[in-house]
Amino acid sequence: MIDKSKFKDGQGRYLTQSLFLEFQYDPTFAVFTFAGEDKEYNGKKYISLKKLYLNEEDPIEYRFATKYLFDWEHWQKMNENKILRAHFDQWREELEILIRSDAIRSIRDMSADGSNFQAMKWLADRGWDKRGAGRPSKAEKERESRIKDRLDDEFNADVIRLREFE
């Protein structure tokens, strides 16, 4: 477990950058590392805050903040720091990708037996791939045309095989 008493200085102020090994402040204050895995340095273990963040799978971040930091206000204070915020923004992007990936996997599993038409249609239409507004580019049109041609070829081959059984 994390000792939350290490998150404030002697005057009761929240620690921010000094909580991370990578900033090379007084190592007695450092608790975390930005690395994706826990790290050992000079015989002391530093916890990967990134790993904790991603494993919590909390896009609102409240549970994460209250569980692994002093409190919600501490997390807010850390986000005011531009250097820390750059790391946190990368984590947020990775978390969004993780959540979407899990959702697509669930939809794929729902469509596996062929009984969920909406899930199958969403997957066939690449519902996860949101294209910006406006006309599709030439490359997008060509790509879609190649996919359509490939699907048509497969469908036509199936129709020919089915007619052989008539």
C-alpha positions as CSV (number, residue, x, y, z in Angstrom):
1,M,0.0,0.0,0.0
2,I,1.0,3.6,-0.5
3,D,1.8,5.7,2.5
4,K,-0.2,8.9,1.9
5,S,1.6,10.8,4.6
6,K,4.5,11.1,2.1
7,F,2.4,13.3,-0.2
8,K,2.7,16.5,1.8
9,D,5.7,18.5,3.0
10,G,6.4,19.7,6.6
11,Q,4.2,22.7,6.0
12,G,1.2,20.6,4.8
13,R,1.6,21.5,1.1
14,Y,1.0,18.9,-1.6
15,L,4.2,17.5,-3.2
16,T,4.0,17.2,-7.0
17,Q,7.2,16.9,-9.0
18,S,9.3,15.7,-6.1
19,L,7.1,12.6,-5.9
20,F,8.8,11.3,-9.0
21,L,12.2,9.6,-9.2
22,E,12.9,11.1,-12.6
23,F,13.1,14.7,-11.3
24,Q,16.1,13.9,-9.2
25,Y,15.0,15.9,-6.2
26,D,15.6,14.6,-2.7
27,P,15.1,10.8,-3.2
28,T,13.5,10.5,0.2
29,F,10.4,12.3,-1.2
30,A,10.2,10.2,-4.4
31,V,7.5,7.5,-4.4
32,F,6.7,7.1,-8.0
33,T,8.2,6.7,-11.4
34,F,6.9,7.7,-14.8
35,A,8.0,4.4,-16.3
36,G,5.4,1.8,-17.3
37,E,6.7,-0.7,-14.7
38,D,7.9,-0.3,-11.1
39,K,11.5,0.5,-10.8
40,E,14.2,-0.1,-8.3
41,Y,16.9,2.5,-7.7
42,N,19.6,2.5,-5.0
43,G,17.8,-0.3,-3.3
44,K,14.4,1.5,-3.1
45,K,11.3,0.5,-5.1
46,Y,9.5,3.2,-7.0
47,I,5.9,2.5,-8.0
48,S,4.8,3.2,-11.6
49,L,2.0,5.7,-11.3
50,K,1.3,5.2,-15.0
51,K,0.7,1.5,-14.4
52,L,-1.6,2.3,-11.5
53,Y,-3.5,4.9,-13.6
54,L,-4.0,2.5,-16.5
55,N,-5.0,-0.5,-14.3
56,E,-7.6,1.6,-12.5
57,E,-9.4,2.2,-15.8
58,D,-11.0,5.3,-14.4
59,P,-11.6,8.0,-17.1
60,I,-13.1,10.4,-14.6
61,E,-9.9,9.9,-12.5
62,Y,-11.6,10.4,-9.1
63,R,-11.2,6.8,-7.9
64,F,-7.6,6.8,-9.1
65,A,-6.8,10.1,-7.3
66,T,-8.4,9.1,-4.0
67,K,-6.9,5.7,-4.0
68,Y,-3.3,6.4,-5.0
69,L,-2.8,10.1,-4.1
70,F,-3.6,12.1,-1.0
71,D,-7.0,13.1,-2.4
72,W,-8.8,14.7,-5.4
73,E,-7.3,18.1,-4.7
74,H,-3.8,16.6,-4.8
75,W,-4.5,15.3,-8.3
76,Q,-5.8,18.7,-9.3
77,K,-2.7,20.3,-8.0
78,M,-0.5,17.8,-9.9
79,N,-2.4,18.6,-13.1
80,E,-1.7,22.3,-12.8
81,N,2.0,21.5,-13.2
82,K,2.8,21.7,-17.0
83,I,5.6,19.1,-16.9
84,L,3.4,16.5,-15.0
85,R,0.4,17.4,-17.2
86,A,2.3,16.4,-20.3
87,H,2.8,12.9,-18.9
88,F,-0.8,12.6,-17.6
89,D,-2.2,13.7,-21.0
90,Q,-0.3,10.8,-22.6
91,W,-1.7,8.4,-20.0
92,R,-5.2,9.7,-20.7
93,E,-4.8,9.1,-24.4
94,E,-3.5,5.5,-23.8
95,L,-6.4,4.9,-21.4
96,E,-9.0,6.0,-24.0
97,I,-7.4,3.6,-26.5
98,L,-7.4,0.8,-23.9
99,I,-11.1,1.4,-23.1
100,R,-12.1,1.5,-26.8
101,S,-10.1,-1.6,-27.5
102,D,-11.9,-3.5,-24.7
103,A,-15.2,-2.2,-25.9
104,I,-14.5,-3.4,-29.5
105,R,-13.5,-6.8,-28.2
106,S,-16.8,-7.0,-26.3
107,I,-18.7,-6.1,-29.4
108,R,-16.8,-8.6,-31.4
109,D,-17.6,-11.3,-28.8
110,M,-21.3,-10.3,-28.9
111,S,-21.3,-10.8,-32.7
112,A,-19.4,-14.1,-32.6
113,D,-22.4,-16.4,-32.8
114,G,-24.1,-14.4,-35.6
115,S,-27.2,-13.5,-33.6
116,N,-26.4,-9.8,-32.9
117,F,-27.0,-8.1,-36.2
118,Q,-26.2,-4.6,-34.9
119,A,-22.9,-5.7,-33.5
120,M,-22.0,-7.4,-36.7
121,K,-23.0,-4.4,-38.8
122,W,-21.0,-2.0,-36.6
123,L,-17.9,-4.2,-37.0
124,A,-18.4,-4.5,-40.7
125,D,-18.8,-0.7,-41.0
126,R,-15.7,-0.2,-38.9
127,G,-17.7,1.8,-36.4
128,W,-14.6,2.5,-34.3
129,D,-12.9,4.4,-37.1
130,K,-14.5,7.8,-37.0
131,R,-13.5,9.9,-40.0
132,G,-13.6,13.6,-39.8
133,A,-16.3,15.8,-41.4
134,G,-16.1,16.6,-45.1
135,R,-15.5,14.5,-48.2
136,P,-13.4,11.4,-48.0
137,S,-9.9,11.8,-49.4
138,K,-8.8,10.0,-52.6
139,A,-6.8,7.5,-50.5
140,E,-9.8,6.8,-48.3
141,K,-12.0,6.2,-51.5
142,E,-9.4,3.9,-53.0
143,R,-9.0,1.9,-49.7
144,E,-12.8,1.5,-49.4
145,S,-13.0,0.5,-53.1
146,R,-10.4,-2.2,-52.6
147,I,-12.2,-3.5,-49.5
148,K,-15.6,-3.5,-51.3
149,D,-14.1,-5.3,-54.3
150,R,-12.6,-7.9,-52.0
151,L,-15.9,-8.4,-50.2
152,D,-17.8,-8.6,-53.6
153,D,-15.3,-11.3,-54.8
154,E,-15.8,-13.3,-51.7
155,F,-19.6,-12.9,-51.9
156,N,-19.7,-13.9,-55.6
157,A,-17.6,-17.0,-54.9
158,D,-20.0,-18.0,-52.1
159,V,-23.0,-17.6,-54.5
160,I,-21.3,-19.7,-57.1
161,R,-20.6,-22.5,-54.6
162,L,-24.2,-22.4,-53.3
163,R,-25.5,-22.7,-56.9
164,E,-23.5,-25.9,-57.3
165,F,-25.6,-27.5,-54.6
166,E,-28.9,-26.7,-56.3
